[in-house]
């Protein structure tokens, strides 16, 4: 009996929102338990967090400096932000590969180090570059589907449909296949296409953890709104303290400072980026464990066998009944 990835994900989505939240919290808690096995697992996340924080800070420093008429420094900050933005996909994929390698080495009983992960990733540099370019391509394509109309839009949608499966594989399963088995991209994709036929029924529900990514939007949007309201009030009532601009409200000119708004949006973006890096790291840990459990179960250390099965099954979540009999919605 084989299972469809989309069917499992949609079945997970059919669970009550409370159950999905419970599964996500259990997943995060269990992920930190695994991270606790070796402190080096979290080091790539720390580096990604620092990188993204610097990138976001340079980006918002542009608007902040312009409020104080520091145009030259603002342009310099914009240049650094642009360079960091261009390189972020390559940097993130490199760190995610190191995290995946460290997780694998930990669960098979070794004592990995970040230096070892760095050396291992150097041997995989060509694969990392290919995954990063695929990441950039898919982000570009996903944005392009909202552009244009008629025949152009139809071609774009057909192109996206052809890449969706590859993207799904790259996003979740390609990384550990490279980190664990040092596969090149083409054979890794072929191997991943066969993986679903080797997934035991007890583990099929794990494909629903994409819900974790949607939690980011649910959490960050209210935070952005609250920060904007508070900062707008400070900008209005504190116009005598900060550099001001004149805006028109109801036909009347009003002094207003954009500095508190810029600072609030900066804080919100920092929070959003750190949350996204955390979500990504949880997925890297989870799917590395999943890949190892399916492809190399004999390598996992004995004292973690049962623990990892419970982790993969999202044990605290109610099971989806009759998964194999459910229909899959067409995309």
C-alpha positions, 0 to 999 in steps of 0.5 A: 500500500502506498500513500500520496504526500498531498493526501496525508497533508490535506488529511492533517489539515482536516484535523481541528485547529486545536489538534494541529496546534497541539501537534506543532507544540509537541513537535517543537518540544520533541525537536528540542529534546533531540537538539539536547543530545548534542549542542552542535545541532543548534549552531547552524541556527545561531549563525542563520539567526545572526546573518538574518538579523544583520541583513534586516538591520542593514535594510531598515537602517536605510530608512532610519538614516534617511530620517536624519538626513544621512543619505550617504550612510543610508546608501552604504547600508542599502548596499550591504543589505542588498549583498546579504539578501542576494547571498542568503539562500546560499548561506541558509542552505549551507547551514541547513546542510550542516544541521542535517549532517549533525542531526544524522551523526547524533542519532547514529551515535557519533559525537559530531562537531560544528567543525566536522559539519563544516568539513562535510559541507565543503564536500557537498558544495556543488549540491548546496549550490544547486539546491540554493539555485532551485530555492531561488528559482522556485521563489521567483516562479511563485511570485511570477504566477501573480504577474501578467495574464492570458497566455503568459499566465497560463504558461507560468502556471504550467511551468509551476505545476511541473516544478511543484513535486520537485520543489516539495521534494527539495524543500523537505527530503532532498536536503537529508538525502544529500547530507546523509548519503552525499547524493547528487541532485538528480539521483537524489530526486529519483530516490525521493520519488520512490520514498513514499512507497517505503513509508510505513502506514504508522508514519504517513501522517508526518507529511502534515507538518507543513502546517508549522509554516503557516503558524508563522503568519498567524503569529507574526501578523497580529504582532505587526499590527500591534507594533504599528499601532503603538509606533504610530501613536509614539510618532504622533505624540512624540513628534517634538522628540524625533525628526518629523515629516508633515502628513495630511489627515482630514485635509489638515497638515500634521507633524508626524515622526516615522522613526518609531514606525521604522523601529517597530517594523524593524523589530517585527521583521527581526521577530519574523525572520527568527521565527522563520529560521526556527521553523526551518530548523525544526523541519531540517531536524524532523526530516533528517530523522525521518529520512534516516528512519526510512532509509537507514533504520539499522544505523540509529542508536538503540536507546533512541529507536522508540523515542524517534518513532514517537517523535515521527508519529506525532504521538500526541495527535489524534490519528486520521481515520481511513487515510487511504480512503480519502480523496485528494483535492486537485490543485 
